Amino acid sequence: MWAKLLIFLGSAGVTGAFFINLCATIFQCGCTFLWAGADRSCNIHMAGVKHCPWCAKDPTLALVMMVVSQLAISFWPMTCSWVVRLAAALAAFPVAGAVAALVYGLQSGYWK
């Protein structure tokens, strides 16, 4: 039980720390590390350009989707080593994030 909790907390911590970097990677919007300016250079601060869907709208749903997938992987009743479970929980961050970004991007028309 403790190992699963630590796996979840660790993977969710990575997601929280690097969520904005995934935003920058997918949307090429100008965001950077939380501790280096976050959305200060994001295109949401520029007039006349398409605005990053995560920064222009509330990214909470995307973040929740990533963390809930990590929660499910961390506590899913399956037999595997903690290393495999941790790797899967960490991998859920970019995978679930890409799915959320696809939904946000298509819904907002960002890639048209």
C-alpha positions as CSV (number, residue, x, y, z in Angstrom):
1,M,0.0,0.0,0.0
2,W,2.8,2.5,0.9
3,A,4.7,1.7,-2.2
4,K,1.6,2.4,-4.4
5,L,1.0,5.7,-2.5
6,L,4.6,6.8,-3.0
7,I,4.4,5.8,-6.7
8,F,1.3,7.9,-7.1
9,L,2.7,10.9,-5.2
10,G,6.0,10.8,-7.1
11,S,4.4,10.5,-10.5
12,A,1.8,13.2,-9.8
13,G,4.6,15.4,-8.5
14,V,6.5,15.0,-11.8
15,T,3.3,15.9,-13.6
16,G,2.7,19.0,-11.5
17,A,6.2,20.2,-11.9
18,F,6.4,19.6,-15.7
19,F,2.9,20.1,-16.8
20,I,3.6,23.5,-18.4
21,N,6.6,22.0,-20.2
22,L,4.4,19.5,-21.9
23,C,2.1,22.4,-22.9
24,A,5.1,24.2,-24.5
25,T,6.2,21.0,-26.3
26,I,2.8,20.2,-27.7
27,F,1.5,23.7,-28.5
28,Q,4.9,25.5,-29.1
29,C,3.4,28.4,-27.3
30,G,6.4,29.8,-25.5
31,C,5.7,28.5,-22.0
32,T,8.7,27.4,-19.9
33,F,9.6,25.8,-16.6
34,L,7.4,26.9,-13.7
35,W,10.5,28.4,-11.9
36,A,11.7,30.2,-15.1
37,G,8.7,32.3,-16.0
38,A,6.0,29.7,-16.6
39,D,3.5,31.3,-19.1
40,R,5.2,34.7,-19.2
41,S,6.3,34.2,-22.8
42,C,3.2,32.2,-23.8
43,N,1.4,33.3,-26.9
44,I,-1.7,34.1,-24.8
45,H,0.0,37.4,-24.1
46,M,0.3,38.3,-27.8
47,A,-2.4,40.0,-29.8
48,G,-3.3,38.7,-33.3
49,V,-2.1,35.1,-32.8
50,K,-3.8,31.9,-31.9
51,H,-3.7,31.4,-28.2
52,C,-2.5,28.2,-26.5
53,P,-5.6,26.2,-25.6
54,W,-4.3,25.2,-22.2
55,C,-3.3,28.7,-21.2
56,A,-6.3,30.4,-22.7
57,K,-8.7,28.1,-21.0
58,D,-8.6,26.4,-17.7
59,P,-6.1,23.5,-18.0
60,T,-7.5,21.8,-14.8
61,L,-9.4,19.2,-16.8
62,A,-6.2,18.2,-18.6
63,L,-4.2,18.0,-15.4
64,V,-6.9,16.0,-13.7
65,M,-7.0,13.6,-16.6
66,M,-3.3,13.0,-16.3
67,V,-3.3,12.6,-12.5
68,V,-6.3,10.4,-12.4
69,S,-4.7,8.0,-15.0
70,Q,-1.6,8.0,-12.7
71,L,-3.8,7.2,-9.7
72,A,-5.4,4.3,-11.5
73,I,-2.1,2.9,-12.6
74,S,-0.6,3.3,-9.1
75,F,-3.4,1.5,-7.3
76,W,-4.7,-0.9,-10.0
77,P,-4.9,-4.4,-8.6
78,M,-2.2,-6.0,-10.8
79,T,0.8,-8.0,-10.0
80,C,4.0,-6.3,-11.1
81,S,7.1,-4.8,-9.6
82,W,7.1,-1.3,-8.2
83,V,9.6,-0.3,-11.0
84,V,7.1,-1.4,-13.7
85,R,4.2,0.4,-11.9
86,L,6.3,3.6,-11.4
87,A,7.3,3.5,-15.1
88,A,3.7,3.1,-16.2
89,A,2.5,5.9,-13.9
90,L,5.3,8.2,-15.2
91,A,4.4,7.3,-18.8
92,A,0.8,8.2,-18.2
93,F,1.8,11.8,-17.9
94,P,2.8,12.4,-21.5
95,V,0.3,9.9,-22.9
96,A,-2.8,11.2,-21.1
97,G,-1.4,14.8,-21.6
98,A,-1.2,14.2,-25.4
99,V,-4.8,13.0,-25.5
100,A,-6.0,16.0,-23.5
101,A,-4.0,18.3,-25.7
102,L,-5.5,16.8,-28.8
103,V,-9.0,17.4,-27.4
104,Y,-8.2,21.0,-26.3
105,G,-6.4,21.7,-29.6
106,L,-9.1,20.4,-31.9
107,Q,-11.9,21.9,-29.8
108,S,-10.3,25.3,-29.9
109,G,-9.2,25.2,-33.6
110,Y,-5.5,25.8,-32.6
111,W,-4.1,23.6,-35.4
112,K,-6.3,24.8,-38.2
